Amino acid sequence: MLIQKQYQQYFRTKIKKIISYFCIHYLYYNLFALLFALFQYNRIPFAIPLGLSIVFEILVCYYYSNKQMVKMVDHILHIMAYNFVIILYYTNLQYFIFGNLFLLLSFVIRTKESCSSQVTHEYSSIIRFLKTFYRFSALVASVCISLKLSKYVEWTWPQAFWWYWMFLSALVGTCFTLIIVLISKIINEIFKQYQTVPQECKNYLFLDKSLLWALYISVISSILSVMWIINTFNKLGLDLPIKIGEILFYSSVSFNLIIFCAITKLLWDSIIDFCFYLIQSQQTEIESSQRELPTSQLSQQKQYERRNTIHQIFLKKLSSAFFRQTTKQDLIQQSQKMTELMTERGQTKKILQTVEMESKQLQENQNKINESSQKCIICCDNPPNAVLMTCGHGGICYKCALEMAQKSKECFLCRQQILFIYEISNFNDDLMKVVTITKFNY
């Protein structure tokens, strides 16, 4: 129970960090859009929106990189790129194209990291694709804009922003798709709650709150993106029939920042519960799919327990198919008799050498099977390395003994119930050492 609570606490802490990471990015993009729009209308200098980007990269690198070298290098490259652009802008040098080298290197290392990532879940492939598409779009848009700024091409500004518009259009389309998915989820959850008892419905109110929070973000992000595109086109001289105006855009972004912070603070616990609920649901589905096995396989998995022997256990080989467990006292008595016999013959030195050789052989070949011509009397393939207990019949391999215990539960010779299977290895000519013990719970 304690381990489960620690496990849940760990996941909740991790979820809080991920949600806070998302919220900081959302606030940054809104602030950057606001400041860049102010720059477009000559309200503030160019260094302010890029300065915000530099501060953002430093904060994210410090708090969310988890000291991972790839992420830290990626943030440092972005900081260097922003500083390079600011220096060129205020020194009137036309070398903006070289600033893309930082973004290109960042794109390469992050894409390589994403391809080698071992993290897998339901949406892992989609998230990797979207991240790669975002980085690639940012790189291509930066190259097009820098070509225009460096006067390498004679494009108009709408032409220079062509990939940027494609990226924003794809972003808006993704947001609308997410809206449809969220609406369907909300309807599905409401339908499920009407089918449950009222007491259980109250426990799942965080689902609706969290989905409505995500729905709000998707709708507002789509609307603000469209407003920014229209304002930028009009600013570049396209004179679209729709006029948004800078005041309306400033007000919308500022109002969205206030509403987002208030809603997020109000629904913070519900959002965390919702994400934790999704993780638990996914784990439950995985566990249920793993449990969807035949009943015979499930019973076989829980039917026995195999472990290594803690104390030394020896079996005396009475015949090729019958063994008797030998106690330590029997071994000592046998050793004493052998010692007395060999002493009488004046061969004590040879006894010591023999004992030393046998002990070394036991240490080196503890898990090896006697490499003899004998084979399992059932499958005639594997060496006979198993003894059925408590009857002591053997001459079969461990695989056949396990199958026999799972199917018939009886010894193939005496029909006694199989309680243990001893896996053995050769110790000397007539002694076998028990390596593992498999216990059965019928």
N, C-alpha and C positions, 0 to 999 in steps of 0.2 A: 504493500500500500504506500509506503514511504517512497519507494523507487518510482511508482506511478505519479505521485504528486510532484516529485522532483522533475520527472520527465515532462509533465504538463507545464510546470513553471518555466522550464528551459524553452519550450516551444512558444509560450506566451511572450517571454522576453525577446526571443528572436522575431516573432511577429510584430511586436511593438517597434523594434528597430527597423524592420522593413517598411511598415506603414509610415513611420516618421521620415524615412528616406524618401518615400513617394511624395509625402506632403511638402517636404522642403523643395523637391524638384518642381512640384506644381506651383508653389509660391514664387520660386525663382523665374519660371517661364512667364508668369503673369507680370512680375515686376520688370523683367527684361523687355517684354512687349510694351509695357507702359513707358519705360524710359527711352526705348528706341523710337517709339512714336513721337515722344517729345523732341528727340534729336531730329527726326524727319521734318518736324515743323519749326526747327531752329529755336527751340525753347531751352535746351541744355547742350553742353558740349559733348563731343563724341566719346570722351574718356569716361563719362559717368556710366553708360550701359556696359562698356567693356570692363570698367572697374568693378561693377557688380558681378560680372562673370568671373573675374579673378578672385574676388572674395568668396564667391560660391565654390569654386574649385578648391580653394584652400580649406574651407570648412568641411567639405565632403571628403577630401583627402585625409583630413585629421580625424574625423569622427566615424567615417564609414568605410575606409579602405581596409580595416582589419589588419593593417601592416602587411598586406599582400603586395608584393613587388610590382606585379603587372598593373594593378589599379593605381598605385602611387606614381608609377612612371607615366601612366595615361594622364593623370591630373596635372603632373608637372609639364608634360608636353602641351596641354591646353593652356596652361598659365603662360608658358613661353610664347605660344602663338598669339595670345591676346596682347602681351607686352610688345611683341614684334609689330603687330598691326598699329598699336597706339603710337609707337615711335615713328613708323613710316608716315602715319597720317599727319602728325604735327611737324615733321621735317620735310614734307612734300617730296619724299622719295618714291619713285614709281617701281617698287620692288615687292609689291604685295603677293605676287605669284609664289615667291619663295616661302611665304608663311604657310603654304599648304604642305610643305615637307613635314611640319610638326603633326598636322592632322593625318597625313598619309601614314606616318610611322605609328601614330596612335591607332588608326584603323587596322593596321596589319597585326599589331600585338593583341588587340582586343578580339579580333576575329579569330586569330589562332587560339587564344584562350577559350573562346566560346566553342570552337570546334572540338577541343580536347576536354571540354567539361564533362564530368561524370554525373552531374545532377540530372535526374530524370523524373518527370512527373507528367501529369495529364497534358499540361500546356507548355512543356519545356521546348518542344520544337518550334511552336508558334512564337514564343517569347524570343528565342534565339534569332529567328528569322526577322522579327520586327526590330530587334536591336541592331542587327547587321544592316538592315535596310535604312534605318535611321542614320547610322554612322556613314554609310555610303552616300546617302542623299546629302548629308551635311558636307561631306568632302567634295562632291560634284558641284553643289551650289557655291561653296567657297571658291573652287577653281574658276567657275564661270564669272563670279563677281570680281575676283582678283584679276582675271584677264581684262575685264572692262575697266577696272581702276588703273591697271598698268598700261592701258591703251594699246594692247596687243591685238585687239579685235575692234571692229567698228559696229558693235551691237548697240541697239537702243537698250535702255534700262529694263523694259519688260522682257526683251530677249535675253538679257543677262540673267534675269531671275527665273528663266524658264524651268530649270530643275527644282528650284525652290518652290515654285507654284505647284509643280507636280507633287512634291513632297507634302505640301500643305493640303492639297486636294486628297491625297491618299490618307493623310491624317484625319481629315474631316470624314471621309468615307469610313475609316476605321471606327471613328467615334459613333457614327450613325449605326454601324453594324453592332457595336457594343450596346448602344441604346436598345436595339431590337432584342438582343440577347437578354439584357437585364429586364426588360419588360416581360419577356416570356418567363424568366425565372420568378419574377414577382407574382405573376398570375399563377404559376405552378405552386409556389409556396402558399399563396392564399387559398388555393383549391385544396392543398393538403391539410391546411389548418382547419378548414371547414369540415373535413372528414374526421378529425380527431376530437377528443373530448375538450371542453373549454379550458380545463386546468392545464392541459398540455399546450394549448395555443399560446398561453401567456409566456411559456418558457422559450418560445421561438420568435418572439417579437423582434429580437435583434436582427433576424434575417431581413425583415422588411425594412428596418431602419438603415441597415448597411447597404442594401441594394438601392434604396432611394438616394443615399449619399453618393454612391457610384453613378447612379443615373443623373444626378444633378451635375456632377463633374463632367460627364460626357456631353450633356446638352450645352452647358455653358462654354466648354472648351470649343465645341463646334461653332457656336455663335460668335465667340470672340475671334476665332481664326478667320471666319468669313468676313467679319467687320474689318480686321486688319488687312486682308487681301484687297477689299474694296477701297479702303483708304489709301493703300500704297499705289494701286493702279491709278486712282484719281490724282495722287500727288505726282506721279510720273507722267501725267498729261494724257491719259487715255480717255478721260471724261465719260465715265460710265453713267448710265441713267440713274443709278442708285447712289445717293449721297448720304454718307454716314456722318462725316464731320469729326474733327478731333475732339471736341468737347464731349460728345456722346461716347466716344471710344474711351477717353480718360475716365469718365464717370462709370462706365460699365465695368472696366477693369478694376477700378478702386472699390466699387460696390461688391464685385465678385470676391475680392481679397477679404473684405470684412465678413461677408456671408460665409465664405469657405472656412475661415478660422473659427467663427462662432459655431457652425454646424459640426465641424470636426471635433471641437472641444466638447460639445454637447453629446455627440454620438461616439466618442472615443472608445468607451468600453464595449459598446455594441459592435463596433467595427472589429475590435480585437476578438470578441466572441465569435463573430461571423467567420473570420479567417481561421480561427481555431476549429470551428465546426466543420469547415471545408476540409481541413487536414484530417480530422478524425473520420469524416465520412469517407474520404479516399482510402485511409488505412483500413477502415471497416470493410470496404469493398474488396480491397486486396486480400484481407484475411478470409473473407467469405468465399472468394474465388479459390483461394488455396484450400479451403475446407471442403470444396465441392469435389471430393474424391470418392471412389467406391467405398462402401462400408467395410469391406474386407481389408482395404489398404489402411483405413483409419484404425481399425482394430489391430492391425499388424504394427503400426507405428507406436501405439501405446501399450503393446502387449508385453514388451520386454525392455530390459535396461542392461546395457553392456558397459562394463567398467574394467579397468586394469586391477590386477591383484595387488593388495597392499602388503600382505604377509606372504612369505614363500610357502607354496603348496606343491607337494609332489605326489605323483601317482605311480604306483608300481605296476608294471606291465606283466600281467599274468599270462596273457595270450595276445594274439593279434587283434582281438575284438573285445577284450575284457581287461579292466583296470581297477585297482583298489587304491583308495587314498591312503597315503602313508603319513604318519604323524612324525613330529620332530624327534620324539623319543625313539621311535623305530629306526630312524636314520642314525641317531646317536648310537643305539645298541648295535646296529649293523656295522657302523664304522668302528666301534670298539672291538667287535668280534674279528673284523678284518685286520685291525691293528694287532691284536693278540696273535692272530694266525700268522701274519707276516713277520711279527717280531720273533716268534718261535723259529721261523725260517731264516732269521737274520737279514731281513730286507726292509728294515724300518726306513732307510734312506729313500728307497724306491717309493714307499707309501707317500712320503712328504712330497716328492716330485710329482707323483700322480695326482694328489690332492690339489697342488698348486696349478697344474695344467688344467684340471677340471674347473677350477674357479675362474681361470682366465677364459676358458671356453664358454662358461656361463655368462660372463660379462660381455663378451664380444658377439656371441651368437644367441642372445636371449630371445630374439624374435624370429629366429630362422627355424624353418621346419627341416626335419630330417630328410636329407636328400637321398633317399633310397628308392628302390624300385617299387615299393609298396604304393598302391593307389586306393582311393576311396572305393569301398565295395558297392556303393550305390551308383555313383556317376562314372567311376573308373577313369577319372581325369585328374582330380586334385589329390594332393597327399593327405593321408588320414591325420588330421590335426585337431579332432574334436572328440570329446567324451561326454556322453549323456549321464546326467546325475539325477537321482541318486543311485541308479542301478549300476552305473560304471561301465556300460557297454560303449564301445567305440569302433575304430576301424573305418570311420567315415570322415569326410571333410566338414569344415565349419558351415559352409553354404548349405550342404544337404541336411546337416543337423538342424539348422535354423528353419529351413523349409518344413522339415518333419515336425518340429515343435509348433509351428504356426498352423499347420494343417491338421495333423492327427493328434498332436499333443501327447503322443505315446511313443515309447521306445519300439523300434522296429523288430527287436528280438524278444523282449520279455513283456511288452505291452504295459510297462509301468509308466506312470505320468512323468513327463519331463519337467523338472523344476529348475535345473541349471544346465548350462552347456559350458564345459571347460575347454578353452582353446589351449592346446598344449604345444610345447616344443621339446625337442630331444635333449635330455641331460646326460645320460649315459646309456648303456645297453638296455637296462631294464627299468630305468627311472625316467619319468616325464615331468617337466616343470610346467605348472599352470601359468599361462600368460595373461589371459582375460577370463572373466566370469560373466556370463549372460544370464540374468535372472528373469524368470517369467512370472507374470501376474495374470492368471486366468480368471 
